[in-house]
Amino acid sequence: MRRRLAATLLLAAAPAAAQQPPAPAAATTVAADPAVRARADQLSLFLGGSGDAESLFSPAFRSAIPAEQFRGIADNLTADLGQPRGVARVRAFGQGRAEIVIGFERGSATIDLALEPGDPHRIAELRITARALANDSMAAVGSAVAALPGHAAIGVYAFGDGAPQPLLEQDADHAMPLGSAFKLWVLAEAERQVAAGQRRWADVVRLGPPSLPSGITQGWPRGEPVTVQTLATLMISISDNSATDTLMRTLGRAAVDRAAAGSGLSTPVLTTREAFVLKGDAALRWRWSAMTPPARAALLARDQARFDVTPLATGIFAKGPVATDTAEWFASPRATAALLDRLRQSSDATTRDILAINPGVPTTVAERFGYLGFKGGSEPGVLTLNYLLRTRSGHAYAVAAAWHRTDGETPEAPFAALVTRALTLLADR
């Protein structure tokens, strides 16, 4: 349920830098700083095994990312792409900041970097935003997804006037745990009610019981007035759990469940607070796992007051995945893509505007598309990445991917790299 801040790998010198990507490479492109080019050339050599971290990276960077950790990242790159062949492109977008492309034997890597402002201008921030394999294909992406430990699935679809057309399906009809990606279905029900005249985006409601982060509204006063659009925006853009729960209560559990049942999401649809209560109570979790969906719905209705006031344990995930195969939300990549297609075709642009606030990838990737909407989800053992996109040539697609392990973590960087490969293959269509 954590917010996904970047699609690939961010390495930065300080926690503050880890929350913001380098400045966009849009219309502010400037001539490359000679120091940037020099450090880019040095980085290319370092990725190939030459040079030392002390002369290349700032002290703060080396403190945050030890040399042996970065060497592991470099080894991962060369294992996929072969040895580096040098810097192919430098595009500066501010003093000491640039997007560079390093060519490798079997592809290329796009990297955003920023130098420390004073001499000797070492690298202070670095983000690997994309890697591209020469002669890459959707089939190769699917094979790489299938090879991940645990269970991973992906679907890539082209949208038009008829049914979505699959470009890649790797176990795409298998229902996977979603984490916060279930919020797409809540957004879709909000859109439906607005379109039907049952509700307006400007309607003001009262904030309900707090959930655990991610988000910000868990720290707001209970009963605070907020609009439906504000709740939906926070739910999608920063995966605000408390805003989600209030929006679900506003829409009505029965309505959300009906919408879910008709579009491939498991029911009953838990609020995030209900999920945290279940995950934090072993006895209740065991009862839940043995119940049928109607019995679960009856439990939630009967014990709503209890779920609203039960203290939430912040250390639920301290020992790894918890009930990811029972106390969760489930849908297949195919069902997720179909829901994204419905949102694409909606006459209400508000939902698409909300989806595009956080595109889920660095600016240098997002700017390759005419439109990019995103909602992901993550918790220990669960990672989902879902995109609705339109290329600059006007073609519409969806990428829906999920990775599940009951025995360990699902690290974001390698999975995001695979999904970004699929996005890259779509970008120039």
HUFEN-V897008 format. One record per pair of residues at least 6 apart in sequence whose ideal C-beta (glycine too) atoms are under 8 Angstrom apart, sorted by the first residue. I is the first residue (numbers start at 1). J is the second residue. Records with the same first field share a line. If there is no record, write none. Layout:
I->J  J
//
This chain:
1->179  180  212  214  239  241  272  377  378  379
2->180  214  239  378  379
3->214  238  239  358
4->239  358  360  374  376  378  385  412
5->18  19
6->21  127  361  362  416
7->129  360  361  362  365  385  416  419  420
8->127  128  129  130  361  362  413  416  417  420
9->73  127  128  413  416  417
10->18  21  127
11->61  64  65  70  73  125  126  127  128
12->18  61  64  124  125  126  127
13->58  60  61  63  64  116  124  125
14->60  64
17->124  125
21->112  127  362  363
22->93  94  97  112  113  114  125  127
23->93  94  97
24->93  363  364  367
25->91  93  99  112  363  364  367
26->93  363  367
28->93  94
29->91  92  93
30->92  93  94
31->92
32->90  91  92  98
33->92  95  96  98  115
35->96  115  121
36->90  92  96  97  98  100  113  115
37->87  90
39->56  113  115  121  122  123
40->87  90  98  100  102  113
41->86  87
42->51  55  56
43->56  100  102  111  113  123  126
44->84  86  87  102
45->51  84
46->52  53  56  74
47->74  77  78  84  102
48->78  83  84
49->74
53->62  67  70
54->62  67
55->120  122
56->122  123
57->65  70  122  123  124
58->116  122  123  124
60->124
61->122  123  124  125  126
73->128
76->414
77->104  109  128  131
78->84  104
80->106  107  131  133
81->104  105  106  107  108  109  131  133
82->104  105  106  107
83->104  105
84->102  103  104
85->102  103  104  105
86->102  103
87->100  101  102  103
88->101  102  103  108
89->99  100  101
90->98  99  100
91->98  99  100
92->98
93->99
95->117
96->114  115  116  117  121
97->112  113  114  115
98->112  113
99->110  111  112  129  364
100->110  111  112  113
101->108  109  110  111
102->108  109  111
106->133  134
107->131  132  133  134  136
108->131  132
109->128  130  131  132
110->128  129  130  131  132  364
111->126  127  128  129
112->125  126  127  129  362  364
113->123  125  126  127
114->123  124  125  126
115->121  122  123  124
116->122  123  124
127->362
129->361  362  364  365  420
130->364  365  420  424
131->417  420  421
132->421  424
133->140  421
136->421  424  425
137->425
138->156  167  168  422  425
139->168
140->421
141->154  156  168  418  421  422  425
142->154  168  169  170
143->170
144->418  421
145->152  153  154  170  401  403  418
146->152  170  171
148->403  414  415
149->405  408
150->381  403  404  405  406  407  408  410
151->171  174  176  403  404  405
152->170  171  401  402  403  404  415
153->170  171  172  174  176  332  333  401  402  403
154->168  169  170  171  172  333  399  400  401  402  418  419  422
155->166  168  169  170  172  332  333  334  336  337  398  399  400  401
156->166  167  168  169  397  398  399  422  426
157->164  165  166  167  334  337  341  397  398  400
158->164  165  167  395  396  397
159->165  341  344  396  397  398
160->396
164->337  338  341  398
166->172  334
167->397
168->422
169->333  334
172->332  333  334  337  400
173->332  334
174->332
175->264  266  330  331  332  335
176->330  331  332  333  384  402  404
177->324  325  328  329  330  381  382  384  402  404
178->265  328  329  330  331  336  377  382  384  402
179->328  329  376  377  378  379  382  383  384
180->214  239  241  244  272  375  376  377  378
181->329  331  336  375  376  377  384  386  402
182->265  269  329  331  377
183->235  236  239  244  375  377
184->236  336  339  340  343  375  386
185->256  259  260  263  265  269  331  339
186->232  235  244  247  248  251  256  269
187->232  235  236  343  351  354  355  375
188->259  263  339  342  343  351
189->251  255  256  259
190->199  228  232  247  251  351
191->343  346  348  350  351
192->259
193->199  251  255
194->200  201  228  348  350
195->346  347  348
199->228  250  251
200->228
201->227  228  229  232  350
202->227  228  229
203->227  228  250
204->225  226  227
205->225  226  227  228  231  246  250
206->223  224  225  226  246
207->217  220  221  222  223  224  225  226  242  243  246
208->222  242  245  246  249  308
209->222  242  245  273  308  309
210->217  218  219  222  242  273
211->218  241  242  244  245  271  272  273  276  312
212->218  241  272  273  276  312  314
213->241
214->238  239  240  241
215->234  238  239  240  241  242  243
216->234  238  240
217->224  226  234  240  242  243  246
218->240  241  242
220->242
226->243  246
228->247  250
229->350  354
230->243
231->240  243  244  246  247  250
232->243  247  351  354
233->354  357
234->240  243
235->243  244  247
236->354  355  357  358  375
237->354  357  358
238->358
239->375  376  377
241->272  273
242->272  273
244->271  272
245->271  272  273
248->256  269  271
249->271
253->268  269  300  301
256->269
257->267  268  269  297
260->266  267  269
261->267
263->335  338  339  342
264->331  332  334  335  336  338  339
265->329  330  331  335
266->293  328  329  330  331
267->293  297
268->293  296  297  300
269->329
270->278  300  327  328  329
271->307
273->307  308  312
274->300  307
275->327  328  329
276->312  313  316
277->284  307  310  312
278->284  285  288  323  327
279->285  316  317  322  323  327
280->312  313  316
281->310
285->323  326  327
287->299
288->296  299  323  326  327
289->323  326  327
291->299
300->307
316->322
317->379  380
320->380  381  408  409
321->379  380  381  382  405  406  407  408
322->380
324->379  380  381  382  404  406
325->406
328->382
331->339
333->400  401  402
334->400
336->384  386  398  400
337->386  398  399  400
340->373  386  387  388  398  400
341->398
343->351  352  355  373  388
344->352  388  396
346->352
352->371  373  388
355->373  374  375  388
356->371  372  373  374
358->374
359->365  366  372  373  374
360->372  374  375  376  385  387
361->372  374  420  423
365->420  423  424
366->372
368->392  427
369->389  390  391  392  427
370->390  391  392  394
371->388  389  390
372->387  388  389  390
373->387  388  389
374->385  386  387  388
375->386
376->383  384  385  386
377->383  384
378->384  410  412
380->409  410
381->404  405  406  407  408  409  410
382->402  403  404  410
383->402  403  404  410  412  415
384->400  401  402  403
385->399  400  401  402  415  416  419
386->398  399  400  401
387->398  399  400  419  423
388->396  397  398
389->396  397  398  399  423  426
390->396  397
391->397  426  427  428  429
393->429
395->429
397->426  429
399->419  422  423  426
401->415  418  419  422
403->410  415
404->410
//
